[in-house]
Amino acid sequence: MSLRVGLIQTRTPATHAAALAHVAPLVREAAAQGATFVATPEGTNILQRDKAALLPQLTALEDDPVVRGLQALANELSIGVLIGSALVKREDGKAANRSALISPRGEITATYDKIHMFDVDLPTGETARESAVYEPGDRAVAVQAAEMKLGLTICYDVRFPALYRALALAGAEVIVTPAAFTRPTGEAHWEILLRARAIETGSFVLAPAQGGFHEDGRGTYGRTIAIGPWGEVHGKLDHDEPGVLVVDLDLAAVGKARAAIPALANAMAFEAPISIP
């Protein structure tokens, strides 16, 4: 079964209105190229590093202007849309970095809150403390979307293979990794990490990305990419400018890859290392 998907690369602005005006034409472009399922990057609805400026703008997912705009667009175009993540206010008033799956009727059918927080001190001197702003999720999500079983992850999750394995064992054929990767980590690790996760799980890995230098001063790597279950690159954007990548997925390739290298089935239980004096 072949499925045409569109991956959107954005440079999301620091306000909701500007973000919707930025992403909507790119979604339309992907649909015009025949994509029946479109995925956007992490932080599709707003990107703002200043916590004091960001938090007052956050709303509940269902009230977010960009989410509502993309729901209407999905319904208009009769396509599935995965908002790679929206930065929103949780029910308890805390903030969440949340994916939202939208049906071709414009309904939100599944959500996923980013589990792994990007709390790092990079060799370049850059620091990040996502946990100071966002509450991490505590559950993995695999869901039926269009003709595929979809696994949901967000950005830093890509460094945790156990999550991808759990999604594949739950039946995910396609795992989406929307991201706003930093430029230093992107140059060093972006493609190799994504290809490794695809090979380990025998899954398609789709990674729509933020790219370029943003209003809030951050720089993101771009290089949106689609990888097949054998680790092969099906398509990529070799830049950090806003754009659209459309690829065709042969879902039968998942079963073939997993039959050829049955790593999911062959894994053995073992005891944790024992320290020997």
Residue, then its C-alpha position, 0 to 999 in steps of 0.5 A: m500500500s502506497l501512501r503520499v505524505g507531506l512534511i513541512q519545514t517551518r521557521t515559526p514566528a513568536t506569535h500565533a497569528a503569524a505562525l498560522a499565516h506561515v504554516a497554512p500555505l505550506v500545508r496547502e502546497a503539500a496537499a496540492q502535491g497529492a499528500t493525504f497526510v501532512a506533518t508539521p514540526e515541533g513548536t508549530n504554533i509558536l516559538q518563543r524562548d523567553k518564558a515570561a513572554l511565552l507563558p501568557q500566550l499559551t492556551a488549552l490545545e482546543d483553544d489555540p488559534v493555530v490548532r483551530g486553524l489547522q483543524a479547519l484546513a484539514n477539514e477543507l482539504s480532507i487530509g490528515v494533519l499531525i501538528g508535530s507539537a503545539l506549545v499549550k497550557r495543560e488542564d492543570g495550568k502547567a505547560a505542555n509540548r503536545s502533538a495533536l493528530i487531526s482527522p480529515r474531518g478536522e477532529i483531534t483524534a489523539t495527542y502525545d505530550k513530549i516525554h524527554m525534556f531537553d535539559v542540556d549544556l552544549p560544548t558551544g556554551e548553549t544551554a537549554r532547560e525545557s523542564a523549567v517550562y514544560e511538564p513531561g508526558d508519561r505515556a507513549v502513543a501509537v494510533q491509527a492514522a489514514e492507512m498506517k499505524l503511527g507512533l508519536t515522538i517529539c525531537y529529543d525523544v530521538r535519543f531514547p531508543a527504548l521509546y521507538r522500540a515500544l512504539a514498534l512493538a505496539g504496531a507502529e509502522v511509521i514513527v514521526t519525529p517533529a523537531a526544532f533541533t539546535r544547529p550544533t546537535g543537528e550538524a553532528h547527530w540529526e540524520i544518523l540518529l533518525r536513520a538508527r531509529a528506523i533501522e532498529t525498529g524496521s519503521f519509516v521515520l518522518a522528521p519535519a523540522q524547524g529551520g533557520f534563525h528565529e525571531d526569538g534568537r534561536g537557530t534551528y537546523g532544518r534538513t527535514i527528512a524521510i527515512g525508510p525501514w532499511g535506513e534508506v533516505h527517501g527524501k530530504l531538504d538540504h537546507d534550513e529554509p521553510g519548505v515542503l517535502v512530499v514522499d510516497l511510503d510503501l508500507a509493505a516495506v515495513g514487514k519486509a524489513r522486520a522479516a529480514i532482520p527480526a530484531l524486535a522478535n529476537a531481543m532477549a531479557f537480561e539482568a542489569p550489569i553487576s559491579i564486580p570489585 
